[in-house]
């Protein structure tokens, strides 16, 4: 039976040769390594070509030495592929056909498992309970305690929630395997963006829905914080390539909180809620404000793209 290949393309022969020789550019080499994770055909070709080089000979010798010194070396040695020996099949044997969609389903399950593993640190630990706590505390404060500025307070806190989630989910302080994953084709900026998307997928709809349940009381619309939240998250990722994750979060998240809370701190006691709503309206309401946040998001994304090589090595904490 002819096997239908699920991959629309394969690594060209010249790239395989240049990869084995070590002359393939880093970006193309990482793309090749990521592709062979799922493509058996290309993995076999690359392995065969690399095995024929001087480096392949050294790796084979190291592997053999490790197998000889490791426990269960005899069993491992038996698993090393050798010359194929064909055994005649019984006359009554019937070929077992794999369903056409089985390979595709296994591929989908494998990709989903890897995606969940990659996004896992973004939605575990203290961050997720904290987000849920904010979503529950805001309505309780509004309807239980009768606090009229609950939406304004939520809008002041909401933009820093994605920043905190990104900071707590990526970096050496958050991932014990950070140095290892940063050096893999699926690590680095790809992994940081995967976890950022997981953080945004949880916080954006949850906090926006919570804002819709609260009375406006002069505060901006419940969805007015979405662009600022996205811009601050991207700015944190871009800045982290220079100063590390924690310092970047402190600059972006702290800068936002200072911008919206400083006028409140100097306001008279009874006017604090009104002053917060007014300051949020200046920062969030209107085409000019939202356009500025959209521009900030685009600029942050451009800077992050330019700083992508910095994510190929472990970042500062």
N, C-alpha and C positions, 0 to 999 in steps of 0.2 A: 504494500500500500504506500502511495506517495504521501509524504508528510507535508502538510501545508504550513509554510513558514508564516508566523504571525508578525514578523518584523518587516516593515515596508522598505528598509534599506539595510545594507551591510557595510562594514568598514572596507574601503578600497584597499587593494593589495599594496599600493605604494605607501599608504599610511601605516599598514602593518609592518612593512619593512623599515620605515623610518622610526617607528616606535621601538622596534627591536634594536635598532642602532643607536637610539637615544637622541636622534636629531629632530624628532617631532616637537613642534611648539607645545608649551605647557597646556594651553587651553585645549588644543586638539587632543593631546594625550589624555587629559582628564575626561573629555567627551568620549574617547575610545574606551577608557576604563569603566565609565558609567554604562556604556552600551553593552559591554561583554558581561555585565552582571546578569542580564536577562537573555542574552543571545548565545545559545550553546554553540551554534555554528561559528560565529566570530571568535568566541572564546577558544575553541579548538584550534582555529587558524593562528591566532595570536600566540597561543601556548606553543604550537609546533615551531613557529618561526623563532620565538625567543629561546626555545630549547636548543636551537641550533647555533646560538651565539656563544661567545666566551662566558658571558654572564649566566646563560642557561646552564652551561656545564658546571659552573661554580655552585649555582643554586641546587642542582641535582646532587652534587657531592655533599652540600650542607644538609639537604633533606635526608639523604641516606645515613649520614652520621647521626642526625637527630633520631631517626627511626631505630637505629641500632642501640642507642643509649636510653631510649624511652621505655617505660614499662609496656609490656604487651607488644614488643617489637616484632615478634614472630607473627602475631595476628595482623599487624599493620603491613608487614612485608607481603603477606598473602594478598592484601587488598590492592597492591600496586599493579596496575594493568600490565599484562605480559602478552606474549603472542596469543592471538585468538585461536581457540580450539573449538571446532564445530562438532557437535554431537548429533547424530542422526535422530530426527524426531520420530516418535512412535507413529505407526501407521494410522492409528485412530486419532492422533492429535489434531485438534482443530485450532487454527490461528485465532488468537484473541485480539480483537480489534478495539482500539481505544476510541471512545466516542469523539466525534469531530470537535465538540465544544469543550471536552474535558481539559485539554491543555489551556484553552483560553480562560476557563473558570479558575484553574490553578494559578494562572498568571495574574488574574484580577485579585484573587485572595492574597497572593504573595505581595502584590503592590500595595493592597490595603493594609496588610500587616506592617509593612515597612513604613507606610505613611503614619499609622497610629503610633509606631515606635518613635518616629522622628518628632511627632507633635506631642508626645506624652509629657515631657517636662514642662510644656507650656500650660498645661491644665491640671497639674498635680501640685501637691504641697499646700502652702498657706494661701496662695494667690486666689485660687478658685473659691474657697470658703469666704475670703474677704470680699470678693465681688458679689457673691450671693448675699453676704451680710449687708453690703451697701444697698443692694436691690430690695431687701426686706426692711432695712432701717428707714429708708426714705419715706415710704407710705406710712410706716408706723409713726414716724415723727410728724407727718402731716395730719393724718386722720386720728391718731391716738393721742398725740400731745397737742394738736391744734397749732402747730408751727406753720406760719404762712409762707416762709421762705424755703420750704423743702426742695422745690424744683431748682431754685437758684443755687442752693448748696450742692445739689446733685450735679448741676452743670459745671460748677466750679471744680468738683472732684473728678468727674468722668474723664476728661482728657488725659489725666495722668494715670488712669487705670491701665490702658494698653502699654504705656511706657513702663510701668512697674511689672506688668506681665512679661514683656519682652526681656527686661533686665533679669528677672528671676528664672527665666527659662533657657537662657543662652549664656555661655561663658564658662570659664574654669570654676567659678564659685557655684555654679548651678548644675554642672554636668561632670561627674568624675571621669568620664571618657572624652572630655573636650579635646585634649591634645591628640587623641587617636582619631576622633571623628573629623577634626579640622583638616586632617591630612588625607581624607578619603574623598573620592569623587562626589559622594552624596553629602559631604560635610560643608564646612565653610559657610559662605553666604547663602547657598541653597538651603541648608539646614536652618539658618537663622530666619530666613523668609518663611519657611514652612511653619516654624513655631510662632512667628509673628502673625501669620494668617490664622493659626489656631487661637491665638489670644484675641484677635479682632473678631473672629467668628463667635466667640463666647460673649465678649464684653459689649460689642456694638448693639446687637439686638436686645440683649437683656437690659442694659441701662437705658436705651432709648424707649423701650416699652414701659419701663418703670417711670420715666419722665412723663410719658403720655398719661399715666394714671394720676399724676399730681396736678393740683390747680396751678395755673400760670402765675398768678400773683405778681404780674409785672415782669417776670423772667422771660428770656427768649424761648423759642420753640424747643420742644424736647429733642428734636434731631439736629439742632444748631451746633452741637459739639462734635458731630461726626467728622467733618473735615479737619478741625483742630486736632482731634484724637489721632487721625491718620497721619497728619503732618508731623506731630510730635513723635509718633512711633518711628516714622522714617528718619526724622532728624536724629533720634537717639541711635538708630542703627548706623547712620553715616558718621556721627560724632564718635561712636564707640570704636571705630577703626583708627581713631587718633589717640584717644585718652582712656579707652576701656569702657566696659559696660556700665559700671556703677557711677563713674564720674559723668558719663554722658547722660544717664538718667537724672542725676542730680542737677545738671545744667538745664535740660529741657523741662523736666517736671517741676523743678524748683523755680525756674524762670516763669512758667505759667502761673503757678500758685502765687508768686510775688506780684505778678501783674494784676491778678484779679482780687487778691486779698489785702494788699497794702492800703488801698483807699478805704477799705472797711475798717482796718485797724485804727485809723485816725478819725473815724466817724463817731458821732455821739452814740451812746448806748442804744437809744430807741430807733435810730436811723440806720443801724448796721445792715439790716435785711434789705431796706430800700436802696442803700448805697451799693450793695453787692449786685442786686438786680440791674441797677444802672450801669455798673462797670461791665457786667456780662453782656449787656446790650451793646455797649461800645465795641466789645471784643468779638461778638458773635453775630449780631444782627446786621442785616443789610447786604446788598450786593458787593459793596466795597470790602467789607470785612471778610465775607466768604470767599471773594475772589483772591484776597491776599493770602488766605489759608490755602486755597487751591494752588496758588503760585508757590507757596512755601513747600507744599507737598511735592510738586514737580521738581523744584530745585533740590530738595532733599533726596529724591529718587535719582536725579542725575548725579549728585555727588556720591551717593551710595554706589552707583554703577561704576563711577570712576575709581572708587576706593575698593572695588571688589577684590583685587589681589591681596589686600591686607587681611581678608578673611581666610586666605589660604594657609595662614599660620595661626597658632593660638593667640587670642586677644588677651589684653590685660583684664584682670577681674573687674 
